[in-house]
Amino acid sequence: MQASISISTDPKLRYVLRLADTCLILAQRLGEWCGHAPALEEDIALTNIALDLVGQSRLLYALAGQLSGYTEDQLAFLRDERDYVNLTLVELPNGVRKGLTNDFAFSILRVFAVASFLKPLWQRLQTSNDTELAAVAGKALKEVRYHQQHAGDWVVRLGDGTDESHHRMQDALNQLWPYTTEMLSSDAVDEAAHDAGLGPRFGDVKADWLADVSAVLTAATLQAPKATAFVSTGKTGRHSEHMGFLLADMQHLQRSFPGGVW
């Protein structure tokens, strides 16, 4: 079994890994829809969004590799759970309703919420003083705009659809909403990135996120839940109970066959 790697607590590395891990883990969850989406066209769409996110994560891991001395594959597959710093929201299972393995309402709403966060983040990162990160942002921005539009169209279609679809979307929103606080909050890693000119604090995009999300929720006749004191902690390495199971699947081949390539 391949041993885990250890990474430093350098703020620049952590900032890049937060973006890379968030994209990779969301892609892993979306990949679970392959062959299971409610329609063939959506099966292809979700898979393509997942591939876009994998591509973004690869570019970010390549940059993180320059800072850490590790390869893309090592950073993606050979860290312990506590060394992943993705948002907790993206690691949650696709199924949040009792008895459902995959809940399309939750999954498509999560894509919309995360894309609405990444879009203003990528926009700001285009002016990063790290030219490679700025180039990644320019490419990713084109993709995430499609992700947001595609998922947003579904949110409106289902939220303002039948009584059943509206109920399912509202239930998914109630489940998802508390995890957005972490996504829109800043901490010491963000402050260091901001002060160094690397990129914006996560909290800096909150107003843009709220504007985009509120417009779609209004069109979908959905009601945003009230704020709570709960704040998830995935981007500090403290994850939900679901992360370990996800990593067990994701890391199996690389752990079992060290150095294996296609």
QUIZI-V607745 format. One record per helix or strand of 2 or more residues. SS is the DSSP state (h for helix, s for strand). FROM is the first residue (numbers start at 0). TO is the last residue. Records with the same first field share a line. If there is no record, write none. Layout:
# QUIZI-V607745
SS=FROM-TO, FROM-TO
This chain:
# QUIZI-V607745
h=10-30, 39-67, 71-76, 80-82, 87-90, 103-124, 130-158, 162-176, 179-182, 187-195, 201-218, 233-235, 242-255
